[in-house]
């Protein structure tokens, strides 16, 4: 958020952010050759749930933008793929140390990470590791895409766990207050026992859960949580987070009505639900019933 991203669209709210970067000395042409193969895995069907997880890749991402991850979870770096070269076993300890140092940059938000090592052969390269893949050369790496798919599935497992934990939070009045970076100093000394403060915490957390639901492929749940967040945040005049909740609500609605993507940017995206071509123009009965029930309980129009 420190630098505006005018290229973002509604579908970006549904993605998880993965950064792909070189570690050490990697020829630029070879890096982008592998980067292109990695980014070809833009959506993965999760085997057990049949939900789709969409991935947004960046090879450069400012660390300060990552601080806005609580405000909008799609801005949070949750995955890291590092690409490096290593020609001998004696260089491996230094290479591994560089990788761990690289992870520290995004350690506060990372769900999982992978290191792709090119050029190393021998005993070390024969080790079976989930976080490191060894390849003899940039030409001999036929399973890169499959390893990326496995990596994405591991990200989904963590995402789903966080979604369930937050959605079923039993902390009651002790819900933490989510903040954007510049707000943290403004809330020092506030009365945390006041009803106003607790509603602010609840509203922001509902919005956060809506973000997680949208990323995890739970579109109906996301809509309900965003509606709850809007109601709570409007009641306490929390305008910045209210705007973010409305933005999330609009994005979820756009994704529902245009499952093939907007503005031609996501033309290759597969619809998240199988239905006729014109079904995006209609409300799904399940979604309509869910939101109607919620409005009736709250006395909303």
TARA-V317696 format. One record per helix or strand of 2 or more residues. SS is the DSSP state (a for helix, b for strand). FROM is the first residue (numbers start at 1). LEN is the number of residues. Records with the same first field share a line. If there is no record, write none. Layout:
SS = FROM-LEN ; FROM-LEN
//
This chain:
a = 10-5 ; 28-12 ; 63-6 ; 73-3 ; 89-16 ; 124-3 ; 144-24 ; 172-3 ; 181-7 ; 195-21 ; 219-17 ; 239-19 ; 279-3 ; 285-14
b = 15-8 ; 43-3 ; 52-7 ; 77-9 ; 112-7 ; 132-4
//
